[in-house]
Amino acid sequence: MKKVLDTVDQRTNLVGENRLELLLFRINSTQLFAINVFKVKEVVKLPRLSAMPGSNPNVAGVANIRGHSIPVINLRGAIGFSQMPITEDSNLIITEYNRSIQGFLVGKVEHIVNMTWGDIMPPPKTAGSHNYLTAITRLEEQGQSQLVSIIDVEKVLAEIINYDIRLSDGVLDETLAPEMPGRKILIVDDSSTARRQVRETLGQLGIEIIEASDGLQALNLLKSWSDQGKDVTQELLMMITDAEMPEMDGYKLTAEVRADPRMAALYITLNTSLSGSFNHAMVEKVGCDQFISKFQPDLLVGVVQTRLRQILG
């Protein structure tokens, strides 16, 4: 445990190199689960929890961590299993997603593994649309192979927080509203929940959404259009991409688009749950036009309106 705690903050420099590191943990005795280290603030032994009357059934309580009250989610219950009992092996993984901090109650925390996004695969289509995984991978250690399930934390949080897609008064520029219906935006995100949030937010403005679940799928789509002689910048108002995705992350996707003269001018917005100044530096490095953190409907519409103003002059 101590080694994990000591190294979590030192392992974020792989983002942007199409690499990631996963924090492995257990919520039952048979399966390995994981989340990206970049979203982990720290790992601690589970402290005493205070009850939250009236909260979601999967909120186990509130933990006081150095003077801050942090909601604790029973992760096993939140992804469809029975609630995990609290034992001496219980740990708390404190994370930051979408500008919020929360803890996940888990069992044993194993270790950190270094992988490429090419090693990360989407869950099988036969798993259905209601599973709580964004991806899976296979870990080879000591001559043994084990499946690792990467949890769709955004889906877990959306079911507990219930994000609101309504726009604040005054956000929508009424002079631009007639220009939005029929415009197309490519959304690239491995989380079906994140894609749905964007689709429902922009769909209410009449914008047509095209979806891709990873960077490679999006790049292949854009290349196929270019091969057919289509002007990608005419087909799409913009592309909105997540940072972390199986097979190819959003940074690599952006770099590949910028390197192809047929689509280099495509307007690209990075929309990610990763927080901090790091993303702003990566946006500048790979050539994104905008960066917004999830999930903020007002900012999302603001980016669309900014792009429309550029086009309309």
C-alpha positions, 0 to 999 in steps of 0.5 A: 500500500505504501508504495502505491501511495508514494507513486500515484502522483508521479505516474501522470507523465505517460498521458499524451504518449498513448500510454496509461497506468492502471491502479488494480484493485478487487471488490470480490475474490475472483476479479481484478478491476482498474481505474486510470492512475491519472484520476486517483488522488490517493489511496487510504485505509477506509476511515470511519464513515458518517451516515448520509440519511436520504442519500443514494443507496450506494453512498456508504457515507462521508469520510473526513480526509484532512478536514474535507468531507468526501462522499464514499461510494460502495463501488461493488454495489454501484456496478450491480453486485451486492453491497461490499461489506466493510472489513479490515481489508477495505480501502478508499480510492480517492478520485477526481472526476468532472471537477468533483472529488469522491472516494470509492470503497474497494477491497484489496488494492493490488498495484499499478501496471503500465500499458499502452492504450493499444492494449486496452480493448472495448468490452464485448458488444454482447455485454450489452449497453447496461454494463459498467465497463469502458474497457477490458485488458489482459494482464500477463504476470508470472506466467499467468493471464488474467482479465482486468475490467476497467470501470466506467466511473462516469456512468457510476457517478451519473447514476448517483449525481444525476447530471442536469443537461438544462442550459442556464438562462442567457447561455443560448445566443438566440441569433445563432439558434437558427444556424444549429439544426442540421450541423454535425458534430463528431463525439469521440468517447469510450463512455456511453454515458458521456456520449449520451450527455453530450448528445442530449445536450446538443440534440436539444439544439437540433445538432446531429451527433455522430458517435465514435467510441475510441480514437482509432474508430474516429480516425478511421471514419475521418480518413474514409471520408477523406478517401471518398473526396469529402471535405471533413471540415465541411462535413463537421462543425467540429470534433469533441473528443475525450482524452482517455480511450481504448486503442487511441487516446484523444491526444494521439487522435488530435495529433494524427488529424493535424498531421493529415493535410486533408483534415488538419483544419478540423476544429477539435475540442478536448472534453475530459474528466481529467482536471488540472493545468496539465490538460491545457498544456497538452491541448497546446502541444497537440493542437486542440482548439479548445478544452472543457472539463466534463460535464458542463452543458453551458460550456459545451454549448458555448464552444459550439457557439464560438465555432459557429461565430467563426464560420459565420464571420 
